[in-house]
Amino acid sequence: MAAVSSNNNEPVKFGIAIKLTILLSLFGILASASTGYFTFNATRDILSDKATQGMIDATKLLGRRFYSMANEAANQTRVLANTKLVDASFGHESSSIIARESLSDNFKSLLSVYPEYFQVRLIGAQEYGREMVRVDRDEGQLVVVPQTHLQEKQHYPYVYKALKLNKGEVFFSKIFINHERGAHAGLGQPTLQVASPVIDDKGKAIGVIVINVDLNLMFSILKSDMSEEYQLYLTNETGDFLIHPNRLETFGFDRGRQFLVQETFQPVDQIINSGAQAVSVRQRLGVDNIESIGGFTSIPFSQSTGNRFVIIGLTVPIDFVLSETNTLTETGLRVVLGLSFLGILISLIVARIFVRPLKNLVAVVRRFSETNQVTRLTNYKQDELGLLANSIVSMQEGILTHLNNLNDQNTQLNHEIHEREKIEAYDKFHTHTLELLGQNKNLNDILATIVLGIEGLKEKFICSILLIDKSGKKFVRVIAPNLPDFYNEALEGVEIGIGVGSCGTAAFTKELVIVEDIQTHPFWNDYKVLAAQANLASCWSQPIISSSGLTLGTFAMYCREVAAPSADDIELIKRTARLTSVSIERKYAEEEVNNLAFFDSLTLLPNRRLLLDRLNQELAARAHNKKLAALLFIDLDKFKALNDSLGHDMGDLLLQQVASRIKASVRESDTVSRLGGDEFVVMLKGLSEQVIAAVSEADVVGNKILHSLSETYQLASHQYLITPSIGITLLSANHQNADEVFKQADIAMYQSKKTGGCALSFYDPDMQAHLISRIRIETELREAISKGKQLELYYQPQINSLDIVTGAEALIRWNTLDRGIVSPVEFIAIAEESGLILPLGDWVLETACQQLASWALEEKSAHLTLAVNVSARQMGVPAFVENILSIVSQANINPEKLKLEITESILLENMEDTIIKMTALKARGIKFSIDDFGTGYSSLQYLKRLPLDQLKIDKSFIQDIENDPNDRAIVRTIIAMANSLNLEVIAEGVETEKQRELLINKGCFNYQGYLFSKPLPVTMFNQYLTMH
Amino acid sequence: MSNTYKNMRWFVIFLSSACFSLAAYSQDTLSVLAWPGYADSDLVNIFEQRYQVKVNVTIVDSDDTMWTRLNAGKGDKFDVFAVNTAQLQRYIDKGISVPLTLSNIPNSKKQLPRFSDLSSIPGLIRNGKIYAIPYTYSEMGLIYDRKEFSQPPDSFSVMWDKRYQGRVLMYAGSEHNFSFAALSLGLKNPFQIPNSEFGLVTQQVIALRRNILTYYEKPEEATLLFNENHIAVMFANYGSQQVKMLKETQANIGYVIPNEGALAWLDCWSVTRDAKNKKLAEHWINFLLEQKVSHALSERQGLANTLEEPEGLTASDKLIWLERVENMDKRKLLWDRVISGEVPEEF
């Protein structure tokens, strides 16, 4: 009701009458428009489909006409070849001359009947195929060509091929442009020649009858009954246009060019290459780009000359065909407009009739809601509206009665709801506090939650909790977030007692203290100034008593006005104090248990339980934490003896010193723990991601501990030495549980013991072997570099598409005395980690430059470039540029022959610095190549900025290029990109001829790989060069 | 797998979009106008790498197109082009072709004697200056059926031999069918037929017409005609290309350069007056005369190069390089009459 009354004074702005009118009109318009649109479209589609089919039918019809006209010509030659007159025309007698004259008359009458024929001839097999009788059409006249102008034609297919036919067979020439001089009307026209042999009684071919057909003329006759809008096309079986609306596009082959139907009308390709009979086309045509439809049909002809066919096509602008639908559009539009107008009119009338009584009703209802007066309506009929009017009146009466009852009930309900809400809010707060206890929150947080929770329930009050120290005499902690700091600070350390405010008194008397007015109450004499400063007027305080009866503190509620608590308030204070007591007791108990449970009381180090807990956490984190961790087991060999000889006190002292020495040897984040007795365990976290490096780091820490523990202990007046043994294991994702780790570290520790103590062992023998091998390699490599004797560069040829060796990549080999050739895979990583990569890199560059210098002396090798790999660490040296330039200038080589290969990862590490250095070197002529290109997902923006010369496609893409279309696509794209950046491309790891072929097809012309040669020592490389 | 594929696909899309957005930076450019197969992209690539330049190759397929493009006033300019010796003359006349510095093309010394002796090739030198360097050629020898001849025919006159009437194939060429007839008649210069001799030469052309089966235009057509009609001898307008094609059909044929010598076209490289960097254009010519590059031309295109004697040809074989003829139009008119079948009495 309330919602209605707020609006009912306003006039009806957008009434049902208008809505109804609009809706009905819209419906009318939409219905007629969509019917019109649908009809129009459907008709247009049907017409367009029909027209397309019609075009195909038209071409088929045209084809049949063409076929029968060609056959007609064939029949004419056949009939002529068999006439007695032709037979009689051979020979030199006068009768033959007369026969030839009569024959020329025959030819003339033939030409006058068939306007598309432009030449009819009898050609003899003798005298090099000399024409015997020939009638030409020439400028509208029929001309009998005189004897002297008759030509020799045996070298034309229509003669030498027709002469080989049997009696009654017919030769059809290809359709061509007639270039034969003297062809008269046919010269320069698309021509079809039809020829049939003349066979004498001995069965010998003595001549041929030839009819030349002008196809342009023939087709203009064929399509004479069609509209001008229809365009005709004729092509041969390969698709060359023979007839085309644009004459320049015909007979391309005659001028060494090609205009193919399938290029203009793609569907026609199905006829040419897939044997389709007919196709339809629909596309834009000509300079005006007119949308046209059309059909193309293949017409076989001349079976004796194989499966020859021509293709006939017709196109027509679609608008021409669909001109019928345009009338339809106009009519449709008119009908739609008319119907729509009618719709609007009807809607208006209907709406008026329907809405008038409704308007009256609206007025009645409006009056009722404004004044609560009931108006009776009389002049309503016994229809639905009359019923509605009556119902409205009785409803209004009913409403008035109920309204009063409702108001009473509502007041009652509101009160009940308020009470219930209060209880629910406290329960919620209570439960929340208990939940916090369960969640291991610290005590201060929990108490603050209680204080804020009560403040939330009792809006005008500020609460505080004061805690008493263990002696039970002083307040030690104040939790009152909404009391001023100066007030809280003043209470801290205050001794409890009667007259020490509400709280001091409450804590001392263990009774609830209600002070309604602080300023006048004796308990507050000493503190009322302070309270006034904090703007506090009343304070009710309840002591917090533990289950054992000890006073833990007080809970107080302050008010800014003088106030007395209700019974509910007192209940709330007491309940809160109880809740606080439970919380405090629970927290105190937990803290005590914690200390006992997780720490070793002697050394204060984490005990086994805490260590296990942390170890388990670390193991669980293995799956996603890449940083490795290690567990060290430490055992003191002579501890037992000490205990026996000097007593347990000395033993304890030693253990405490051991604990502090171990702690001093590790980082804060590492865990040092005592398992019991003389067993200590250290867990190292955050080691390197690589196993080797992590092992090495654990090794360093282990040794540090070992040394520190091996030093003399001063135990009271005694000096003492012990022998520690350490076992180490790395934590891995494979570890099932902590026990397994313990066991491994334990085993390793016993290994150390076995060696006599004061030793350190790794659990994994391989790991240990790795470590030893690594140290050995490092030492030997350092020596090898300084002496330079065991190191050697191998050269892998780089080849171009002509098999010319264009250069090589320098690859390092280390030939040790005892282990033979060590793979770079084994020692480069170590060199990188140990920093040996710097002197090693210098050695490689120097050696490579010397090699370039020596190649420069010989003609066969002077052109070679040499690619040298440069690591990130080398590039990071500040003097990198100067260093390279000095090596280059010392070797006195052409810097353009030196190509530094860098990996994508270098760019990621320090892009700006790299660009500066590369640019500086590039300015001096040195070339750059990106190694392993395609393996990094790095930004391509840098490619544009880097002064690069070459991209080296990684071998992983080349390996599967034969089988994997993805790899092919990647390679193709890399090459395209390199081209647009003007970079050279080289593929490495080319192993098969097929790979090379694929690469050459994709535009990669430089290769490196085993297909050509493996990396070779310099002497063999030079031999290879000589051979290629 | 599908995941890898997706990654790869994105990588590809990323690369492709990147490569179209990055523009090439400018450097020296060489514009080459050549015939199909004369400048394969890998060879171009090697040259580009070696000289750190960009090469733009435009391919033409007819003499007329080449003439139009090199005469176009504006738009594309070319530095170097390939042209046959006969056509070259009009380019020299018009100043489009400019003299070369031979010392910049040291590889020309490695060419076969018949090419390195430039003065022996008519049209390359004018006023003591060299205008072009030979690159590739094709001679028009005689193909014969081995079953018909125990010894290779030593003269083209066999084509006029009545014994083979109707079993001879000739090319339908307006200009050089007269040169060929003149050569068979022993005229001193088949490209400059004096008026007094034209009648005789025309009769010779007609005599050949009367002895042949037909004229062909394309090598494929010739191969078909040869095999279908028991042809005994054929004038090989397309030289070794036709030999190769016939041999592929298992035809038992031989190929010979008869004693008269064979007409041959010779394509050369010449530098244009538009060349911005003439030395670079000469480096290009020199590069194409490298053994491996020239060899690639022969291997891939079946065209003879100027460094190695092709199979079936010896140094003693006489090649007569095509030259500009005394009157192209006259020959064309006469030819149209001959091929239409006019009898000798009409001439």
Contacts between the chains, C-beta under 8 A, distances in Angstrom:
chain1	res1	chain2	res2	distance
A	128	B	209	7.8
A	128	B	210	4.8
A	128	B	341	7.8
A	129	B	341	7.4
A	130	B	343	7.3
A	131	B	341	7.8
A	148	B	345	7.4
A	148	B	346	7.4
A	149	B	346	7.5
A	150	B	343	7.7
A	151	B	340	5.9
A	151	B	341	3.3
A	151	B	342	5.6
A	151	B	343	6.9
A	152	B	209	7.5
A	152	B	210	7.0
A	152	B	341	4.2
A	152	B	342	7.7
A	152	B	343	6.0
A	153	B	341	4.9
A	154	B	210	7.9
A	155	B	209	6.0
A	155	B	212	6.0
A	155	B	213	7.0
A	155	B	214	4.7
A	155	B	215	6.3
A	155	B	339	7.9
A	155	B	341	7.5
A	156	B	214	7.2
A	156	B	341	7.8
A	157	B	214	6.8
A	160	B	166	7.6
A	160	B	213	6.3
A	160	B	214	6.5
A	179	B	336	7.1
A	179	B	339	7.9
A	179	B	340	7.7
A	180	B	340	4.7
A	180	B	341	7.6
A	181	B	336	5.5
A	181	B	337	5.8
A	181	B	340	3.9
A	181	B	342	7.3
A	182	B	340	6.3
A	256	B	61	7.4
A	256	B	62	6.0
A	800	B	42	7.3
A	800	B	45	7.9
A	800	B	46	5.4
A	801	B	42	3.9
A	801	B	43	7.7
A	801	B	45	7.7
A	801	B	46	7.3
A	802	B	42	7.5
A	802	B	43	7.4
A	802	B	46	6.9
A	802	B	292	4.2
A	802	B	293	6.5
A	802	B	295	8.0
A	802	B	296	5.8
A	803	B	292	7.0
A	804	B	46	7.5
A	804	B	292	5.7
A	806	B	46	7.9
A	806	B	49	7.6
A	863	B	50	7.8
A	934	B	11	7.7
A	937	B	11	7.1
A	940	B	14	7.1
A	940	B	15	7.0
A	940	B	18	4.1
A	940	B	22	7.7
A	943	B	18	7.7
A	943	B	22	7.1
A	944	B	22	5.2
A	966	B	5	6.1
A	966	B	8	4.5
A	966	B	9	7.2
A	966	B	12	7.6
A	967	B	8	8.0
A	969	B	8	7.6
A	969	B	12	5.0
A	970	B	8	6.4
A	970	B	11	6.5
A	970	B	12	5.7
A	970	B	15	7.4
A	973	B	12	5.2
A	973	B	15	4.2
A	973	B	16	5.2
A	973	B	19	6.8
A	974	B	15	6.5
A	976	B	15	8.0
A	976	B	16	7.0
A	976	B	19	5.2
A	977	B	15	5.5
A	977	B	16	7.7
A	977	B	18	6.4
A	977	B	19	3.3
A	977	B	22	7.3
A	979	B	19	7.9
A	980	B	19	4.9
A	980	B	20	7.0
A	980	B	22	5.7
A	980	B	23	7.4
A	980	B	24	5.9
A	981	B	19	7.3
A	981	B	22	5.5
A	981	B	24	6.5
A	982	B	24	4.6
A	982	B	25	6.4
A	982	B	27	7.0
A	982	B	54	6.9
A	984	B	45	7.8
A	984	B	49	5.5
A	1000	B	42	6.4
A	1003	B	41	6.5
A	1003	B	45	7.9
A	1005	B	41	7.8
A	1005	B	42	4.2
A	1005	B	45	4.6
A	1005	B	46	6.7
A	1006	B	49	7.9
